[in-house]
Amino acid sequence: MTARTAEAKPVRERREVVTVAVHAGDPVTGEGAVACLRSMPGITLLPPERRCEADVLLVTVHETTEEVVRWMERSASESTNPEMRIVLVAETVSEHHLMRAVTSGMVSFVPREEADRDRVVKAIRDSSRDRAVVPEKMLGWLLEQVRTIQRTVLLPQGLTVGGLQDREVEVLRLLADGLDTVEIAQQLNYSERTIKNIVSGMLTRLNLRNRSHAVAYAMRCGAL
């Protein structure tokens, strides 16, 4: 990536330090995750009581239960960081829980059997830059839900997309493809400030928590 002007340096996507809070299904898993992350450059660990401030919540559990999903929803609602992301490490996540997890801010899922330190750290860093990391099968299911909503809900009733403007949809589509603010600005030939204003205005108008919530909203209403 090319060098940016001094004015552009402070923005989120080039932040060198990512604050992370860990939530684990058992003490041993939690201690292991903390030990692995503590030595990683560019990652600052926050204690559980400060999870509302974190850039990324790392949720590492065996099964994605109803209790786990409710914890993610509660953490999202209590977050004071409007761009908080969730990385979920688990054996599986059911279709029943997947959309709720995404709506709560989950942007990356790492299967537990593949969750070595490098993979998890990459997911954390990518997620902090608005890049989703999900298995192909899961992505396919999400896209199928979009097609189903378009086919069975929107088209038969002649509904318009839920309050989203055309250029907001363009930005959300690129966010869903894993592009960050700089790349979206280049793709659409807008300034970075314009992209941020588009996103900020959309979040405020539609009462959405963060970019991931906006993408999930757009998916549910058939915009993507």
N, CA, C and O of each residue as an XYZ file, in Angstrom:
896
protein
N       0.848     -1.182      0.000
C       0.000      0.000      0.000
C       0.887      1.237      0.000
O       1.880      1.283      0.727
N       0.556      2.210     -0.779
C       1.397      3.392     -0.907
C       1.286      4.270      0.324
O       0.328      4.177      1.091
N       2.292      5.132      0.498
C       2.297      6.035      1.645
C       1.158      7.027      1.529
O       0.769      7.418      0.429
N       0.619      7.437      2.690
C      -0.499      8.369      2.711
C      -0.038      9.717      3.238
O       1.055      9.848      3.790
N      -0.872     10.691      3.060
C      -0.562     12.016      3.564
C      -0.636     12.024      5.076
O      -1.201     11.116      5.686
N      -0.058     13.063      5.683
C      -0.060     13.171      7.144
C      -1.473     13.238      7.683
O      -1.747     12.730      8.771
N      -2.368     13.854      6.943
C      -3.742     13.997      7.400
C      -4.427     12.648      7.494
O      -5.301     12.458      8.340
N      -4.044     11.698      6.633
C      -4.748     10.419      6.583
C      -4.211      9.396      7.568
O      -4.844      8.357      7.758
N      -3.071      9.643      8.204
C      -2.419      8.628      9.023
C      -3.226      8.138     10.211
O      -3.166      6.948     10.520
N      -3.987      9.000     10.901
C      -4.623      8.528     12.118
C      -5.804      7.589     11.917
O      -6.308      7.065     12.909
N      -6.279      7.342     10.699
C      -7.513      6.600     10.527
C      -7.351      5.159     10.940
O      -6.245      4.622     10.995
N      -8.495      4.540     11.234
C      -8.539      3.221     11.832
C      -7.826      2.147     11.039
O      -7.139      1.316     11.633
N      -7.961      2.126      9.710
C      -7.482      0.989      8.945
C      -5.965      0.852      8.939
O      -5.450     -0.198      8.553
N      -5.228      1.899      9.362
C      -3.785      1.777      9.437
C      -3.298      1.802     10.880
O      -2.104      1.958     11.136
N      -4.228      1.649     11.823
C      -3.846      1.608     13.218
C      -2.925      0.420     13.448
O      -3.230     -0.699     13.037
N      -1.798      0.666     14.106
C      -0.828     -0.393     14.326
C      -1.192     -1.257     15.521
O      -0.814     -2.428     15.565
N      -1.915     -0.711     16.488
C      -2.262     -1.455     17.694
C      -3.756     -1.756     17.697
O      -4.581     -0.861     17.517
N      -4.091     -3.015     17.901
C      -5.483     -3.457     17.988
C      -5.743     -3.882     19.428
O      -5.026     -4.725     19.967
N      -6.764     -3.304     20.049
C      -7.115     -3.712     21.410
C      -8.058     -4.905     21.345
O      -9.023     -4.909     20.581
N      -7.766     -5.912     22.153
C      -8.498     -7.181     22.101
C      -8.918     -7.595     23.508
O      -8.125     -7.526     24.447
N     -10.161     -8.023     23.644
C     -10.643     -8.652     24.876
C     -11.011    -10.091     24.550
O     -11.559    -10.372     23.484
N     -10.709    -10.997     25.465
C     -10.926    -12.427     25.243
C     -12.084    -12.919     26.099
O     -12.164    -12.623     27.291
N     -12.974    -13.670     25.475
C     -14.045    -14.370     26.195
C     -13.944    -15.837     25.827
O     -14.032    -16.194     24.652
N     -13.760    -16.694     26.827
C     -13.558    -18.119     26.568
C     -14.607    -18.953     27.286
O     -15.186    -18.541     28.292
N     -14.833    -20.144     26.734
C     -15.816    -21.044     27.320
C     -15.339    -21.726     28.580
O     -16.150    -22.265     29.333
N     -14.036    -21.715     28.830
C     -13.485    -22.325     30.041
C     -12.170    -21.628     30.376
O     -11.552    -21.025     29.499
N     -11.734    -21.703     31.637
C     -10.527    -20.976     32.061
C      -9.262    -21.386     31.322
O      -8.435    -20.533     31.000
N      -9.098    -22.678     31.047
C      -7.882    -23.141     30.384
C      -7.767    -22.541     28.985
O      -6.704    -22.059     28.592
N      -8.870    -22.575     28.237
C      -8.873    -21.989     26.893
C      -8.590    -20.494     26.955
O      -7.825    -19.965     26.148
N      -9.208    -19.820     27.913
C      -8.997    -18.386     28.048
C      -7.562    -18.035     28.371
O      -6.997    -17.108     27.790
N      -6.964    -18.778     29.306
C      -5.571    -18.525     29.675
C      -4.632    -18.787     28.499
O      -3.661    -18.059     28.297
N      -4.930    -19.830     27.728
C      -4.102    -20.126     26.563
C      -4.178    -19.036     25.515
O      -3.162    -18.645     24.940
N      -5.397    -18.537     25.264
C      -5.570    -17.470     24.276
C      -4.845    -16.200     24.711
O      -4.174    -15.554     23.907
N      -4.984    -15.851     25.978
C      -4.322    -14.652     26.498
C      -2.807    -14.795     26.406
O      -2.115    -13.852     26.020
N      -2.290    -15.971     26.759
C      -0.846    -16.193     26.710
C      -0.309    -16.055     25.289
O       0.765    -15.491     25.081
N      -1.054    -16.569     24.310
C      -0.628    -16.477     22.911
C      -0.636    -15.038     22.409
O       0.274    -14.613     21.698
N      -1.667    -14.296     22.784
C      -1.817    -12.939     22.257
C      -0.916    -11.938     22.962
O      -0.531    -10.926     22.375
N      -0.580    -12.209     24.209
C       0.188    -11.244     24.990
C       1.534    -10.913     24.348
O       2.024     -9.788     24.453
N       2.119    -11.896     23.689
C       3.453    -11.696     23.110
C       3.425    -11.189     21.672
O       4.477    -10.989     21.065
N       2.231    -10.982     21.125
C       2.130    -10.586     19.728
C       2.252     -9.074     19.572
O       1.539     -8.328     20.243
N       3.146     -8.608     18.696
C       3.261     -7.163     18.463
C       1.994     -6.614     17.818
O       1.360     -7.279     16.998
N       1.640     -5.398     18.199
C       0.480     -4.758     17.592
C      -0.838     -5.139     18.223
O      -1.890     -4.703     17.754
N      -0.815     -5.947     19.283
C      -2.041     -6.344     19.972
C      -1.927     -5.963     21.441
O      -0.964     -6.329     22.114
N      -2.911     -5.228     21.929
C      -2.985     -4.874     23.342
C      -4.194     -5.557     23.955
O      -5.323     -5.357     23.506
N      -3.960     -6.357     24.973
C      -5.045     -7.082     25.624
C      -5.739     -6.203     26.658
O      -5.089     -5.487     27.420
N      -7.056     -6.268     26.671
C      -7.853     -5.577     27.674
C      -8.467     -6.609     28.615
O      -8.786     -7.714     28.177
N      -8.640     -6.282     29.886
C      -9.299     -7.210     30.808
C     -10.781     -7.334     30.470
O     -11.342     -6.450     29.823
N     -11.421     -8.418     30.900
C     -12.836     -8.641     30.562
C     -13.745     -7.475     30.921
O     -14.694     -7.180     30.194
N     -13.462     -6.810     32.037
C     -14.337     -5.713     32.458
C     -14.229     -4.494     31.546
O     -15.034     -3.569     31.655
N     -13.239     -4.481     30.644
C     -13.100     -3.369     29.694
C     -13.421     -3.811     28.262
O     -13.017     -3.157     27.301
N     -14.135     -4.903     28.131
C     -14.417     -5.425     26.789
C     -15.221     -4.441     25.946
O     -15.145     -4.479     24.718
N     -15.990     -3.562     26.585
C     -16.801     -2.606     25.829
C     -15.942     -1.614     25.051
O     -16.443     -0.945     24.148
N     -14.649     -1.508     25.387
C     -13.751     -0.580     24.700
C     -12.989     -1.236     23.555
O     -12.370     -0.540     22.751
N     -13.025     -2.551     23.469
C     -12.132     -3.289     22.565
C     -12.447     -3.045     21.094
O     -13.599     -2.839     20.711
N     -11.390     -3.074     20.278
C     -11.571     -3.089     18.826
C     -12.094     -4.445     18.376
O     -12.937     -4.535     17.484
N     -11.582     -5.503     19.009
C     -11.959     -6.871     18.636
C     -12.237     -7.679     19.899
O     -11.463     -7.643     20.855
N     -13.345     -8.403     19.889
C     -13.622     -9.402     20.915
C     -13.283    -10.766     20.333
O     -13.831    -11.156     19.302
N     -12.395    -11.482     20.978
C     -12.086    -12.850     20.580
C     -12.915    -13.780     21.454
O     -12.702    -13.870     22.663
N     -13.856    -14.466     20.830
C     -14.726    -15.408     21.539
C     -14.299    -16.811     21.148
O     -14.462    -17.215     19.996
N     -13.756    -17.553     22.096
C     -13.268    -18.894     21.796
C     -13.980    -19.907     22.685
O     -13.807    -19.916     23.904
N     -14.780    -20.753     22.057
C     -15.634    -21.712     22.760
C     -15.631    -23.031     21.997
O     -15.172    -23.102     20.857
N     -16.149    -24.072     22.641
C     -16.280    -25.347     21.938
C     -17.498    -25.316     21.010
O     -17.388    -25.606     19.819
N     -18.654    -24.962     21.566
C     -19.886    -24.919     20.792
C     -20.490    -23.521     20.841
O     -20.415    -22.836     21.860
N     -21.088    -23.109     19.732
C     -21.758    -21.811     19.687
C     -23.184    -21.998     20.178
O     -24.101    -22.213     19.385
N     -23.362    -21.915     21.475
C     -24.657    -22.148     22.097
C     -25.493    -20.872     22.115
O     -25.016    -19.792     21.764
N     -26.741    -21.018     22.529
C     -27.611    -19.859     22.693
C     -27.012    -18.878     23.699
O     -27.089    -17.663     23.511
N     -26.423    -19.400     24.749
C     -25.799    -18.544     25.761
C     -24.655    -17.723     25.167
O     -24.505    -16.541     25.478
N     -23.855    -18.353     24.317
C     -22.737    -17.644     23.683
C     -23.253    -16.534     22.772
O     -22.735    -15.417     22.794
N     -24.268    -16.841     21.976
C     -24.821    -15.838     21.060
C     -25.425    -14.674     21.837
O     -25.264    -13.515     21.453
N     -26.116    -14.981     22.923
C     -26.686    -13.906     23.743
C     -25.587    -13.045     24.358
O     -25.749    -11.832     24.491
N     -24.473    -13.668     24.732
C     -23.353    -12.888     25.270
C     -22.822    -11.942     24.206
O     -22.522    -10.786     24.506
N     -22.702    -12.408     22.973
C     -22.231    -11.540     21.893
C     -23.203    -10.390     21.657
O     -22.785     -9.249     21.464
N     -24.489    -10.688     21.674
C     -25.492     -9.637     21.480
C     -25.423     -8.607     22.607
O     -25.505     -7.403     22.364
N     -25.272     -9.085     23.823
C     -25.184     -8.171     24.967
C     -23.915     -7.323     24.895
O     -23.948     -6.121     25.159
N     -22.813     -7.949     24.540
C     -21.548     -7.213     24.432
C     -21.622     -6.153     23.344
O     -21.092     -5.053     23.501
N     -22.282     -6.489     22.236
C     -22.432     -5.513     21.150
C     -23.263     -4.318     21.602
O     -22.942     -3.173     21.281
N     -24.334     -4.588     22.348
C     -25.202     -3.494     22.786
C     -24.526     -2.619     23.834
O     -24.844     -1.436     23.954
N     -23.589     -3.197     24.597
C     -22.899     -2.447     25.648
C     -21.614     -1.781     25.159
O     -21.017     -0.983     25.881
N     -21.189     -2.100     23.948
C     -19.909     -1.597     23.450
C     -19.915     -0.079     23.318
O     -20.891      0.517     22.862
N     -18.810      0.531     23.725
C     -18.630      1.971     23.528
C     -17.759      2.255     22.310
O     -17.476      3.410     21.992
N     -17.340      1.195     21.635
C     -16.532      1.309     20.419
C     -17.447      1.051     19.222
O     -17.848     -0.092     19.002
N     -17.790      2.080     18.443
C     -18.755      1.900     17.356
C     -18.288      0.956     16.257
O     -19.098      0.518     15.440
N     -16.996      0.634     16.223
C     -16.494     -0.261     15.183
C     -15.958     -1.563     15.777
O     -15.062     -2.190     15.210
N     -16.504     -1.958     16.903
C     -16.106     -3.211     17.520
C     -16.415     -4.390     16.599
O     -17.460     -4.429     15.950
N     -15.481     -5.361     16.553
C     -15.640     -6.568     15.751
C     -15.555     -7.792     16.659
O     -14.968     -7.736     17.740
N     -16.145     -8.892     16.211
C     -16.050    -10.147     16.953
C     -15.412    -11.201     16.062
O     -15.812    -11.387     14.913
N     -14.413    -11.890     16.610
C     -13.831    -13.072     15.974
C     -14.275    -14.273     16.797
O     -14.001    -14.348     17.994
N     -14.955    -15.205     16.157
C     -15.468    -16.388     16.848
C     -14.639    -17.606     16.478
O     -14.458    -17.914     15.299
N     -14.138    -18.295     17.494
C     -13.441    -19.569     17.316
C     -14.293    -20.641     17.978
O     -14.541    -20.581     19.182
N     -14.742    -21.618     17.203
C     -15.621    -22.659     17.739
C     -15.583    -23.874     16.830
O     -15.082    -23.816     15.707
N     -16.122    -24.976     17.335
C     -16.229    -26.172     16.500
C     -17.136    -25.895     15.306
O     -16.777    -26.165     14.160
N     -18.305    -25.359     15.591
C     -19.283    -25.057     14.545
C     -20.139    -23.874     14.991
O     -20.102    -23.466     16.152
N     -20.903    -23.338     14.059
C     -21.964    -22.391     14.389
C     -23.153    -22.760     13.516
O     -23.021    -22.881     12.298
N     -24.304    -22.938     14.131
C     -25.478    -23.385     13.390
C     -26.040    -22.254     12.542
O     -25.787    -21.079     12.806
N     -26.802    -22.623     11.525
C     -27.460    -21.616     10.700
C     -28.393    -20.760     11.548
O     -28.560    -19.567     11.298
N     -28.997    -21.389     12.553
C     -29.922    -20.673     13.435
C     -29.232    -19.510     14.144
O     -29.826    -18.450     14.343
N     -27.967    -19.721     14.523
C     -27.242    -18.705     15.281
C     -26.385    -17.785     14.409
O     -25.972    -16.716     14.858
N     -26.120    -18.189     13.183
C     -25.142    -17.472     12.373
C     -25.531    -16.030     12.101
O     -24.728    -15.123     12.319
N     -26.758    -15.802     11.625
C     -27.146    -14.439     11.293
C     -27.186    -13.553     12.524
O     -26.841    -12.373     12.452
N     -27.604    -14.108     13.651
C     -27.603    -13.325     14.892
C     -26.182    -12.958     15.298
O     -25.930    -11.849     15.769
N     -25.262    -13.885     15.115
C     -23.865    -13.605     15.446
C     -23.311    -12.499     14.552
O     -22.615    -11.602     15.028
N     -23.619    -12.563     13.260
C     -23.163    -11.537     12.319
C     -23.758    -10.181     12.684
O     -23.060     -9.167     12.669
N     -25.043    -10.165     13.011
C     -25.701     -8.919     13.390
C     -25.079     -8.320     14.641
O     -25.070     -7.102     14.818
N     -24.560     -9.178     15.504
C     -23.926     -8.704     16.739
C     -22.517     -8.173     16.515
O     -21.912     -7.607     17.426
N     -21.992     -8.354     15.309
C     -20.660     -7.836     15.028
C     -19.630     -8.879     14.676
O     -18.457     -8.550     14.499
N     -20.041    -10.143     14.569
C     -19.085    -11.172     14.169
C     -18.741    -11.013     12.700
O     -19.619    -11.074     11.840
N     -17.465    -10.808     12.412
C     -17.041    -10.684     11.024
C     -16.129    -11.829     10.600
O     -15.900    -12.039      9.409
N     -15.609    -12.568     11.578
C     -14.697    -13.666     11.240
C     -15.014    -14.896     12.083
O     -15.325    -14.800     13.270
N     -14.927    -16.057     11.431
C     -15.132    -17.337     12.111
C     -13.965    -18.246     11.774
O     -13.650    -18.463     10.604
N     -13.324    -18.779     12.812
C     -12.211    -19.703     12.631
C     -12.607    -21.045     13.235
O     -12.830    -21.124     14.443
N     -12.703    -22.109     12.427
C     -13.000    -23.429     12.989
C     -11.956    -23.803     14.037
O     -10.762    -23.572     13.842
N     -12.401    -24.369     15.124
C     -11.502    -24.648     16.249
C     -10.325    -25.530     15.835
O      -9.208    -25.339     16.316
N     -10.568    -26.487     14.954
C      -9.504    -27.402     14.546
C      -8.421    -26.704     13.723
O      -7.320    -27.232     13.569
N      -8.731    -25.519     13.196
C      -7.763    -24.769     12.396
C      -7.196    -23.561     13.145
O      -6.459    -22.757     12.577
N      -7.550    -23.446     14.425
C      -7.269    -22.213     15.161
C      -5.893    -22.226     15.819
O      -5.785    -22.208     17.045
N      -4.840    -22.257     14.996
C      -3.509    -22.058     15.568
C      -3.286    -20.559     15.788
O      -4.100    -19.736     15.370
N      -2.190    -20.217     16.440
C      -1.965    -18.825     16.809
C      -1.932    -17.905     15.596
O      -2.556    -16.844     15.613
N      -1.222    -18.290     14.552
C      -1.095    -17.423     13.383
C      -2.447    -17.172     12.730
O      -2.740    -16.055     12.304
N      -3.266    -18.209     12.651
C      -4.584    -18.071     12.012
C      -5.481    -17.124     12.817
O      -6.170    -16.274     12.252
N      -5.462    -17.282     14.130
C      -6.307    -16.439     14.974
C      -5.831    -14.988     14.946
O      -6.642    -14.068     14.847
N      -4.533    -14.786     15.032
C      -3.988    -13.422     14.993
C      -4.311    -12.752     13.661
O      -4.657    -11.571     13.626
N      -4.200    -13.495     12.575
C      -4.544    -12.941     11.261
C      -6.017    -12.546     11.215
O      -6.364    -11.491     10.685
N      -6.885    -13.397     11.772
C      -8.315    -13.082     11.789
C      -8.579    -11.821     12.601
O      -9.406    -10.994     12.216
N      -7.884    -11.672     13.718
C      -8.050    -10.472     14.542
C      -7.622     -9.228     13.769
O      -8.345     -8.233     13.731
N      -6.455     -9.292     13.161
C      -5.950     -8.116     12.442
C      -6.799     -7.806     11.213
O      -7.098     -6.643     10.942
N      -7.187     -8.836     10.472
C      -8.040     -8.607      9.306
C      -9.382     -8.023      9.728
O      -9.891     -7.105      9.086
N      -9.952     -8.549     10.801
C     -11.251     -8.062     11.261
C     -11.177     -6.606     11.683
O     -12.116     -5.846     11.448
N     -10.077     -6.207     12.303
C      -9.929     -4.813     12.721
C      -9.828     -3.874     11.530
O     -10.027     -2.667     11.665
N      -9.519     -4.432     10.357
C      -9.429     -3.643      9.122
C     -10.657     -3.859      8.235
O     -10.630     -3.568      7.039
N     -11.727     -4.372      8.834
C     -12.985     -4.591      8.112
C     -12.879     -5.669      7.048
O     -13.598     -5.624      6.050
N     -11.999     -6.631      7.243
C     -11.875     -7.752      6.317
C     -12.445     -8.998      6.986
O     -11.958     -9.430      8.030
N     -13.472     -9.564      6.381
C     -14.102    -10.753      6.951
C     -13.290    -12.003      6.626
O     -12.749    -12.142      5.529
N     -13.216    -12.908      7.599
C     -12.553    -14.194      7.409
C     -13.562    -15.277      7.759
O     -13.799    -15.550      8.936
N     -14.158    -15.895      6.746
C     -15.162    -16.936      6.988
C     -14.946    -18.086      6.013
O     -14.490    -17.870      4.890
N     -15.271    -19.307      6.433
C     -15.153    -20.449      5.524
C     -16.081    -20.294      4.326
O     -17.124    -19.645      4.410
N     -15.689    -20.895      3.223
C     -16.466    -20.775      1.987
C     -17.893    -21.283      2.161
O     -18.833    -20.681      1.643
N     -18.060    -22.387      2.888
C     -19.397    -22.947      3.085
C     -20.300    -21.969      3.825
O     -21.472    -21.816      3.481
N     -19.756    -21.312      4.835
C     -20.532    -20.344      5.604
C     -20.906    -19.147      4.742
O     -22.038    -18.666      4.796
N     -19.955    -18.667      3.948
C     -20.236    -17.550      3.058
C     -21.325    -17.925      2.064
O     -22.205    -17.118      1.763
N     -21.261    -19.156      1.556
C     -22.288    -19.622      0.632
C     -23.665    -19.620      1.260
O     -24.647    -19.248      0.617
N     -23.741    -20.037      2.526
C     -25.038    -20.043      3.207
C     -25.570    -18.623      3.364
O     -26.754    -18.373      3.136
N     -24.698    -17.693      3.753
C     -25.130    -16.308      3.909
C     -25.653    -15.734      2.595
O     -26.670    -15.042      2.570
N     -24.949    -16.030      1.508
C     -25.396    -15.542      0.201
C     -26.729    -16.163     -0.191
O     -27.568    -15.504     -0.806
N     -26.926    -17.425      0.162
C     -28.202    -18.082     -0.135
C     -29.341    -17.423      0.635
O     -30.450    -17.296      0.116
N     -29.072    -17.002      1.871
C     -30.091    -16.287      2.635
C     -30.466    -14.977      1.953
O     -31.634    -14.588      1.931
N     -29.466    -14.305      1.399
C     -29.736    -13.061      0.675
C     -30.647    -13.330     -0.515
O     -31.626    -12.616     -0.732
N     -30.315    -14.371     -1.286
C     -31.131    -14.695     -2.461
C     -32.554    -15.073     -2.056
O     -33.515    -14.707     -2.733
N     -32.683    -15.797     -0.962
C     -34.008    -16.203     -0.490
C     -34.842    -14.994     -0.095
O     -36.020    -14.905     -0.442
N     -34.232    -14.068      0.629
C     -34.940    -12.855      1.034
C     -35.377    -12.051     -0.188
O     -36.504    -11.559     -0.248
N     -34.479    -11.924     -1.155
C     -34.830    -11.181     -2.369
C     -35.987    -11.844     -3.106
O     -36.903    -11.173     -3.582
N     -35.930    -13.175     -3.194
C     -36.916    -13.910     -3.987
C     -38.275    -13.999     -3.299
O     -39.309    -13.860     -3.952
N     -38.282    -14.230     -1.984
C     -39.537    -14.527     -1.291
C     -40.152    -13.346     -0.559
O     -41.337    -13.373     -0.225
N     -39.365    -12.316     -0.306
C     -39.877    -11.194      0.482
C     -39.934     -9.906     -0.328
O     -40.989     -9.281     -0.438
N     -38.800     -9.513     -0.891
C     -38.749     -8.200     -1.534
C     -39.486     -8.149     -2.862
O     -40.373     -7.319     -3.059
N     -39.110     -9.044     -3.771
C     -39.688     -8.985     -5.116
C     -41.199     -9.171     -5.128
O     -41.881     -8.389     -5.792
N     -41.772    -10.167     -4.430
C     -43.226    -10.339     -4.476
C     -44.000     -9.132     -3.961
O     -45.108     -8.867     -4.426
N     -43.441     -8.409     -3.023
C     -44.150     -7.282     -2.432
C     -43.728     -5.943     -3.034
O     -44.234     -4.892     -2.642
N     -42.806     -5.988     -3.979
C     -42.344     -4.755     -4.603
C     -41.679     -3.803     -3.627
O     -41.747     -2.586     -3.794
N     -41.033     -4.357     -2.606
C     -40.407     -3.524     -1.588
C     -39.089     -2.945     -2.086
O     -38.358     -3.589     -2.838
N     -38.802     -1.741     -1.661
C     -37.494     -1.153     -1.936
C     -36.533     -1.557     -0.829
O     -36.949     -1.992      0.245
N     -35.252     -1.409     -1.104
C     -34.241     -1.750     -0.119
C     -34.405     -0.853      1.103
O     -34.686      0.339      0.974
N     -34.227     -1.435      2.298
C     -34.589     -0.775      3.560
C     -33.952      0.549      3.873
O     -33.136      0.647      4.790
N     -34.307      1.566      3.132
C     -33.856      2.904      3.468
C     -32.436      3.224      3.052
O     -31.898      4.259      3.444
N     -31.819      2.359      2.268
C     -30.427      2.565      1.854
C     -30.350      3.319      0.536
O     -31.077      3.016     -0.410
N     -29.465      4.301      0.484
C     -29.230      5.034     -0.750
C     -28.296      4.236     -1.662
O     -27.592      3.332     -1.214
N     -28.305      4.588     -2.949
C     -27.524      3.821     -3.927
C     -26.043      3.773     -3.574
O     -25.427      2.709     -3.634
N     -25.469      4.909     -3.209
C     -24.037      4.880     -2.947
C     -23.720      4.208     -1.614
O     -22.611      3.711     -1.418
N     -24.692      4.191     -0.692
C     -24.503      3.421      0.539
C     -24.430      1.931      0.230
O     -23.626      1.202      0.811
N     -25.277      1.493     -0.689
C     -25.242      0.087     -1.104
C     -23.905     -0.233     -1.765
O     -23.336     -1.300     -1.536
N     -23.404      0.691     -2.586
C     -22.097      0.484     -3.225
C     -21.003      0.301     -2.177
O     -20.169     -0.597     -2.289
N     -21.012      1.157     -1.161
C     -20.000      1.068     -0.104
C     -20.150     -0.234      0.672
O     -19.156     -0.902      0.955
N     -21.374     -0.598      1.016
C     -21.605     -1.827      1.777
C     -21.201     -3.060      0.984
O     -20.673     -4.020      1.546
N     -21.446     -3.034     -0.306
C     -21.061     -4.182     -1.140
C     -19.542     -4.377     -1.107
O     -19.059     -5.508     -1.046
N     -18.802     -3.287     -1.147
C     -17.343     -3.386     -1.100
C     -16.855     -3.771      0.296
O     -15.874     -4.503      0.429
N     -17.532     -3.284      1.332
C     -17.200     -3.722      2.691
C     -17.401     -5.224      2.830
O     -16.576     -5.917      3.424
N     -18.500     -5.717      2.281
C     -18.781     -7.153      2.348
C     -17.752     -7.963      1.577
O     -17.513     -9.130      1.889
N     -17.139     -7.343      0.565
C     -16.090     -8.020     -0.209
C     -14.733     -7.972      0.493
O     -13.758     -8.542      0.005
N     -14.674     -7.289      1.643
C     -13.443     -7.268      2.419
C     -12.563     -6.055      2.211
O     -11.447     -6.020      2.728
N     -13.031     -5.049      1.465
C     -12.218     -3.858      1.243
C     -12.276     -2.944      2.462
O     -13.281     -2.909      3.171
N     -11.196     -2.205      2.702
C     -11.197     -1.239      3.789
C     -11.500      0.154      3.235
O     -11.751      0.316      2.040
N     -11.475      1.155      4.117
C     -11.882      2.505      3.725
C     -11.043      3.057      2.578
O     -11.579      3.639      1.635
N      -9.741      2.878      2.658
C      -8.847      3.392      1.613
C      -9.164      2.745      0.272
O      -9.268      3.431     -0.745
N      -9.316      1.430      0.270
C      -9.578      0.705     -0.979
C     -10.939      1.062     -1.559
O     -11.089      1.164     -2.776
N     -11.937      1.253     -0.688
C     -13.267      1.646     -1.168
C     -13.207      3.028     -1.808
O     -13.799      3.256     -2.863
N     -12.492      3.944     -1.169
C     -12.348      5.294     -1.731
C     -11.704      5.246     -3.110
O     -12.122      5.961     -4.020
N     -10.693      4.409     -3.262
C     -10.025      4.277     -4.558
C     -10.961      3.654     -5.589
O     -11.010      4.093     -6.738
N     -11.699      2.634     -5.176
C     -12.591      1.926     -6.095
C     -13.703      2.828     -6.611
O     -14.052      2.777     -7.790
N     -14.260      3.654     -5.728
C     -15.396      4.503     -6.094
C     -14.977      5.913     -6.502
O     -15.815      6.739     -6.864
N     -13.667      6.180     -6.439
C     -13.147      7.500     -6.799
C     -13.715      8.594     -5.897
O     -14.029      9.694     -6.351
N     -13.841      8.266     -4.606
C     -14.234      9.237     -3.593
C     -13.038      9.480     -2.680
O     -12.063      8.729     -2.710
N     -13.117     10.530     -1.871
C     -12.107     10.727     -0.832
C     -12.418      9.804      0.346
O     -13.548      9.345      0.512
N     -11.394      9.544      1.156
C     -11.616      8.729      2.357
C     -12.635      9.403      3.275
O     -13.476      8.731      3.871
N     -12.558     10.721      3.388
C     -13.501     11.454      4.235
C     -14.938     11.250      3.757
O     -15.851     11.096      4.569
N     -15.135     11.248      2.435
C     -16.481     11.033      1.899
C     -16.998      9.652      2.276
O     -18.155      9.506      2.670
N     -16.143      8.638      2.156
C     -16.560      7.281      2.520
C     -16.946      7.228      3.993
O     -17.962      6.633      4.353
N     -16.135      7.849      4.842
C     -16.442      7.852      6.278
C     -17.753      8.572      6.559
O     -18.534      8.136      7.405
N     -17.998      9.679      5.850
C     -19.244     10.416      6.041
C     -20.447      9.602      5.582
O     -21.499      9.631      6.219
N     -20.293      8.874      4.474
C     -21.378      8.010      3.993
C     -21.717      6.963      5.047
O     -22.883      6.748      5.378
N     -20.674      6.314      5.568
C     -20.892      5.257      6.561
C     -21.480      5.832      7.844
O     -22.430      5.278      8.398
N     -20.920      6.939      8.314
C     -21.399      7.552      9.550
C     -22.855      7.984      9.435
O     -23.648      7.751     10.348
N     -23.210      8.612      8.319
C     -24.585      9.047      8.120
C     -25.556      7.890      8.071
O     -26.659      7.972      8.612
N     -25.148      6.805      7.420
C     -25.992      5.616      7.323
C     -26.203      4.983      8.695
O     -27.324      4.617      9.046
N     -25.123      4.853      9.474
C     -25.235      4.246     10.803
C     -26.165      5.055     11.694
O     -26.989      4.496     12.418
N     -26.024      6.382     11.635
C     -26.861      7.246     12.468
C     -28.319      7.182     12.038
O     -29.206      7.036     12.879
N     -28.575      7.288     10.747
C     -29.945      7.337     10.239
C     -30.715      6.044     10.490
O     -31.906      6.068     10.803
N     -30.020      4.916     10.350
C     -30.686      3.616     10.482
C     -30.476      2.983     11.857
O     -30.888      1.847     12.095
N     -29.831      3.728     12.760
C     -29.606      3.247     14.128
C     -28.854      1.920     14.138
O     -29.236      0.978     14.833
N     -27.783      1.864     13.356
C     -26.949      0.665     13.275
C     -25.700      0.869     14.121
O     -25.201      1.988     14.248
N     -25.194     -0.232     14.706
C     -24.097     -0.111     15.660
C     -22.747      0.125     15.001
O     -21.953      0.933     15.485
N     -22.481     -0.565     13.910
C     -21.156     -0.511     13.307
C     -21.251     -0.997     11.866
O     -22.340     -1.302     11.379
N     -20.121     -1.068     11.191
C     -20.115     -1.451      9.778
C     -20.603     -2.880      9.570
O     -21.328     -3.163      8.616
N     -20.203     -3.771     10.459
C     -20.649     -5.157     10.327
C     -22.161     -5.260     10.469
O     -22.816     -6.007      9.742
N     -22.709     -4.500     11.415
C     -24.161     -4.479     11.590
C     -24.831     -3.935     10.332
O     -25.887     -4.424      9.928
N     -24.220     -2.924      9.711
C     -24.784     -2.354      8.484
C     -24.783     -3.368      7.347
O     -25.752     -3.464      6.593
N     -23.684     -4.133      7.224
C     -23.632     -5.168      6.187
C     -24.692     -6.226      6.444
O     -25.384     -6.651      5.520
N     -24.826     -6.658      7.713
C     -25.843     -7.654      8.048
C     -27.246     -7.117      7.761
O     -28.099     -7.845      7.254
N     -27.486     -5.841      8.085
C     -28.775     -5.214      7.803
C     -29.053     -5.212      6.303
O     -30.151     -5.555      5.866
N     -28.050     -4.823      5.522
C     -28.220     -4.788      4.067
C     -28.493     -6.175      3.508
O     -29.273     -6.328      2.568
N     -27.853     -7.182      4.082
C     -28.096     -8.556      3.645
C     -29.522     -8.981      3.969
O     -30.203     -9.588      3.143
N     -29.964     -8.655      5.180
C     -31.308     -9.067      5.579
C     -32.382     -8.386      4.741
O     -33.421     -8.981      4.457
N     -32.132     -7.137      4.346
C     -33.159     -6.431      3.583
C     -32.977     -6.600      2.075
O     -33.717     -6.013      1.285
N     -31.986     -7.408      1.681
C     -31.849     -7.756      0.272
C     -31.057     -6.787     -0.570
O     -31.101     -6.860     -1.798
N     -30.329     -5.875      0.062
C     -29.564     -4.891     -0.709
C     -28.297     -5.480     -1.296
O     -27.793     -4.977     -2.300
N     -27.776     -6.526     -0.694
C     -26.535     -7.143     -1.164
C     -26.808     -8.542     -1.697
O     -25.884     -9.225     -2.139
